[in-house]
Amino acid sequence: MYFDLAHFPEFQQGLFSGNGTGDTLQMLVQIRQQLSCRHITHIGHSAPAGPQQGSAPEISVLTTLPMNWVLRYSAKNYYKVDPLVQGITVSPRPADAPGTIRNLSAETGLEAQSKQFLRDCELRGLGNLFLTVDACNSYGFRGITEFTFHIETSEQTAFIDRTRKRLAAVATRLHNTLHGNRNPVLAAAVENLLTKREIDCLYWAANGKTDGEIGEILNIARWTVVTYLQNAKNKLGCSNRTSTVATALALGVIQMPVITNRFK
């Protein structure tokens, strides 16, 4: 499994730059102020998201979790037991309709390793209440947002009841801001028009790489990169490289270029 990680550690500017990062960070800070939450994580399928490695699934993650926790998460392969990741990588249960709120902290059906993972989260100061909210855009592209809080155990039920509507509204807003234009059906159709190499070149072009740098990454000649990007431009009916990348991003063929790390 591979993660495309857009990281705003502790609600601060991340290790990447881009036109939309300031607005995204401002939105995350506003959400924290509105809900008084500890951290926010949004997760969804990348499908497709650029260079593919075998059949391993790729998911996009936007998070405010501390850098030391992200490194610990990667080192311990916590994605294997993280209920949030499991919620997006397995077929959704009938109850997980848009707006459905799950209290991971109180779920009795979690495996022992998942419970230990949540316990580790709590011990590391990430909170003691982990709530996830399903969301879906108008094209059926699904995502899950996790909000972490520190609430006294005796007050958690009342807190959830009191904030349920706000949580659902905020999760929907966040998902639509990040993926409101994602159309999986259209993206799949467009993807079939493009070759894997064309998608790879678009992916790295969106991340600001030059033709020469893309050639080095993909181990192909610079002029081959130019040819691939020209073919993609013609297939998507665009007038230049910039509009081709923008179109691919808008259709969801490639992800937003805010990736700071990719790990198994």
N, C-alpha and C positions, 0 to 999 in steps of 0.2 A: 504494500500500500504506500502511496506517495501523497504528501501533503503540500499544497501550495499555500504558504503561510504569509498572511498580511498581518504584521505585528505592530501593535501600539502598546508597548510595555508600560503598565501602570498608567495608562491614559496619557502617555507622552508620545512625541513624535517618534516614529520607528526608524529603522535603519535604511529606509528606502525614500525615494522622492518621486513626486508625480503631481499632476495638476489636481487630482481629486483627493489627495491624502489629507489636506487641511480641512476640507469640508467633512470628510469621514471622521476625523478625530474630533472635530467640533460636535458632530452628531453624537458620538459615543460619550463625550463629556456631558452633553445635555441629558442623555438617557440616564447616566449615573446620577446626576443631580435630581432627576425626576423620580427615580426609583430608590435612590440611596443604596445601590448595589455595590458589591465589592468588585466584581469583574463581569465582562461580557464576552461571550464567544459565539460566533455564528459559523455554521458549517453546512456545506452542501456539495453535491457532486460537481466535478469540473467538466465532465463529459461533453466533448473532449477538451483537453487543456494543453495542447502542444505536444512536445516530444513524449511519446508513449514508451514505456518500458515493459515489454511483454504484455501480459493480461492483467497486471496489478492495477487495481482501481485507484483513481486519483480523486481527491476531494479538496475543495478550497476551504480555508479556515481564516477567519478574521478574529483576532483575540486581543485582549488587553492584559493577559496573564503576564506575570513577571518573567524576565529572561531566564532566571535561574530555574524556574519551574518548567519552562519550555525545553530547556536543555535536559532536565531530569526526565521529563516526559519522553523525550526522544531516546535517551540512554536506556531507559527501562522498558521501552516498547509498550508504553501504556495504552497505545491505540488499540491493542488487542483486547483490553478489558474495560476501556472507557465506554460507559453507557451512551454518551453523546455520539461517539463515532459509530457504535453499534446501531444506534437509532437511524442513521442515515445510510449505512452500508447494507443493511438487511431490509427485506421487504417490510414496508410499514404495516403495522397492525391496523385492523379496522377502526380501533378507537383513536388512532393517531391522526385524526382529521385536522385541518388547519385550525389553529386556536387552541388545540388540546394542550393542557399543561400537565407535565409529569413532575412529581416531587421525587427526584432520584434518591434523596436522603431517606425516604420512608418506604421505598419500594421493597416488598418482601421477596420478589421473584429474582432479584439480582444474584448472580453467582458470587461465591465467596471472594474471588479475586477482584471483582468489580467493587464490592463493599470495601475491601482493603484499599483499593485505589482512591475511593472517596474519603476514606479515613486519612490517607496520606495527604490528600488535598487539604483537609481540615487542619492537620498538624502543621502544614506549611503556611497556614494563615490565609488560605483562599476563601474561607467561609465554612459554615456548617449547614447551609441550606442551599441545595442545588436544584434549580427549577429550569426545565426545558419547555420551550413553546414551539410547536410546529407552525410553519407558514408555507404559503403556496402563492406564486404569482398567477396572473391571469392566463398564462400559457401552461400552467401545471408544473412549473419548475419548483421543486420542494427544497426547503431549508429548515434547519432547526437552530434556535437561539437558546443558549444557556445563560442564565443569570445566577450569580452566586451572591449570597447574603450571609451575614452573621446575625442570627435571630435566636433568642432564647427558645429552647425546645418547647416549652409550655406555651409559647406565643406563636409558634409557626403556623398552626392551622388557621388561626384568626388572621394572621398576616397574609396568607395565601388567598383567603376569601376576600380580604379587603383590597388586594392589589391585582386580582385575577384579570379584570377588564383592562387595566392599564398594561399589564404584562403582554396580553394578547395584542393590544393596539401597537405597543412599541415594537414587538417582534415583527408584526406585519410591516410596519414602517421601515424597519431596518432591512428586512428581506427585499422589499420592493425597491428601496434605494440602491441596494447592491446588485439585485438581479431582476428588477422589474421588467426588463426587456428580453430576458432569456427565454427563448422559445425552443425547447428541445427537439421538436419535430422539424422545425425549419432548419435548426442547426445541423441536425442529422442529414437533411437533404443537401444542404450546402457542403457539408463535409464530404459527401459522396462525389461532389464535383471536383474536390481538391485532392491531390495526392498527399501522402503522409509527409513527404519532404516539403511540399508547399506549405502545409500547416506548420511544420517545424520552423521554417524560415519566417513565417508571419509571427509566430510566437516570440522568437528572439528579436525580431524587428520591433515588436511592441514593447519589448524590454530595453529598447534603446541601443541595440547592438548594430554596428556597421556591417556592410556586406562582408568585409574581410574578417571581422570577428565571428560572424555567423558561420563563415566557411571554416574557420578554425574549430569552432565548437562541434560542427557536424562532420568535420573532416572531408570537406568537399571544396572545390575551387571557388574563388570569389565570383567569377563570371557564371558559374553554375547557380550560385545563390541569386544573382541578378535575374537569371532565366526563370527560376522558380517563382520569384516575386512578380515578375512580369506576367507569367502564366496565371498566377492567382489574381492579379489585377484584371486581366481580361475575362476570366471566368466569373468574377464578382461584378463586372461591369463598372469598374471604378476608373477614375481619371488619373490617379497618381498613387504613389506608395502610401502616403498618409491616409488617404480616404480608404484604401484597401485594408490597412490595419484597423482603422476605425470601424469599418463595416464588419470585419471578422470579429472584433470585440463586441459590437452591438448584437450580432447574431449568436454569440456564445460559442463560436467555433474555437476561439482562444480566450484566455482569461485576462482580466485587467492586469497591467504590468506593475503590480505592487508586491511582488514575491520577494521575500527576504531570505527564505531558506526552504530547502526541499530535502526531506529525509524519509527513510523507510521506517 
